[in-house]
Amino acid sequence: MSSDDSSVVERFGKRLEEAKDYAEVWKTVKASVEFSLNERRNSIMLFLDDLPLQLGAYHPIGTNNIVLNRTLVEIVEDSVKLRPAVNALIYNLLLHEYLHALGDLSEYDVRLKVIEVAKRCFGERHMATLIARKSPWIMLKDIPFESIHAPKGLLEIVRDFEDAGRYIV
């Protein structure tokens, strides 16, 4: 790994590790896609919903929305208790859906791009890359889903998720 590569890995790794909320993880997602794929899209909105536990997130085609499984994130937060690991999971889920929002509808292609972006920005051994390679469900392998009965809450918008910048008039 060259010194340029190691500084990129260090910068992205630190940024994700220190992220304190969805908006900070999101900024890392957008920056890593722009750096790796030279693609960008603004005005994405994040919603939290209690989805089936087998579904991490989704992007409704034709919208600027990403819906993240609130229950799944809460379960991981409660069981893992390490913010960098939780951030790596959220990063992967948001990255996957962001790539769909950028126009790639192929699940197979998006999975490959998630691995490519994570590897380029975080290196081979970072938790975000490991999750990308093995799937987000690797973090949930010891959690008995059948015993979880989370009540359905209301769809919630995450405020201040993306700084939309200036409007062009």
N, C-alpha and C positions, 0 to 999 in steps of 0.2 A: 504494500500500500504506500503510495507516495505521500509526501508531507501535505500536499493539497487535499488528497483524499482523507487523510487522518484529521485535518482541521475541519473538513465538512462533517465527518462522522462525529467528531467531538462537539461541534456547534449544534447539530441537529439533536444529538443525544442529550445534551444538557438542556436544550429548549424543551424537549418532550418530558424529560425527568422532572423539571421544575414547574411544568404547567399546573395551574391550580384550579382550572375550570374548563368547561367545554370550549369556550372561546379561545383559550390559549392552546389547547390541543388542535383546534381547527386551524389556527394560524400556522401551526407546524405542518398540518396536512397540506394546506395550500402552498406553502413555501416549498415543501418537498416535491410536490407535483410540478410546480413551476421550474424548480431546479433540475429535476430528472427528465421530465417530458416536455418542458417548455409549453405547458398548457395552463390556462387559468380561466376561471369563471367567477363572477362576483354575484352578490345578492342571494346567497344560499341561506335558507332559514332552517333552523333545527327545531324539531318537535320531539317530545318524549311521550311515549305511549306504552302501555302494558300489553305487549305482544306475546304470542306463544313463545315459550322459552327457546324453541329451536330456531327462531328468527332473530338475528342480531339487530338488523336495521333494514330499511328499504328506501328507495327513491321512486316516488310516483312519476312515471315518465310524463314529460311535458310540463313539469312544475319546477320550481326552484327550491323544493323541500327535500329534506332528509328526515326520516322518522327513525329514532333510535329507541331500542327496547329498554325502557326505564327499569323494569323489573330485573332484567338480565344484568344491567350495570350495577344495580343495588346488591344483587346476590354476589357478584364478583367483589365489590367493595367490602362486603361483610366477611367473605371467606378469605380473600387474599390479603387484605389490610396493608398492602404496599402500594402507595400512590404511583410510583413509576410503572408497575405492572398493570395497574388499572388504566393508566394513561396509554400504555402500549395497546391494550385491548380496544379502548375507545378510538385511538388513532387508526387501527386497522379497520374497524367497522365504518368510521367516517371516510377513510380513504377509499374503501371499496365503493361506497355509495357516491362519493364525489366523482369517481371515474365514470360511473354510470351517468351522472349528471352532465359530464363533459361529452356525452354522446356514445360511449361504448356500451352497447347493450348485451354483449356476449359475456356470460358468467366466466367462461373459460379464459377469455382474453383478459378480463378484469382481474381474475385471480393471479395470472402471470404478471400483470403490471403492478399489482400490489407487492408482490415479491421483489420485482425489479426496483421499484421506488424505495422500499424499505432497505433493501441491501445496499443500494447506492448511497442512501442518506444516513444509515445507521450502522452499516457494516454487517458482517456475517453473524456475529455472536450476540447482537442486541436483542432484547426481548421482543421488540416490534418486528424484527426480521424472523425470529423463531415462530412467532404467532402467524406471520404472513405465510411462512412455509408449511406449517402444520395445520393451520386454521385456528380461528379464535376459540374453538371448542376445546382445545388442549388445556386451557385454563379451567375448564369446567368438568374435567374428567372425574373428579372425586365428589361431585355434587349430585345428590339423588334428586333429580328433577321431579320424579313421580310424587315425592313427598312435599313439594312446594305448591301451595295454593295461594297465590297472591291475588288480592282483590283488584278488580279492574278500576283504575282511576280515570280521570279526565285527561284528554289530550292536552299537553302543556307546551307552550312555545317557550323556547329558551331566549330570554331577553338579552340584548347586547351580544348576540352570538357572532355577528359579523359586522364590522364597521363598513357600511356601504359606501363611504366616501362621499364625493360630491355628485349631485345630480347634474346631468347635462341638459340644458334647456334650449 
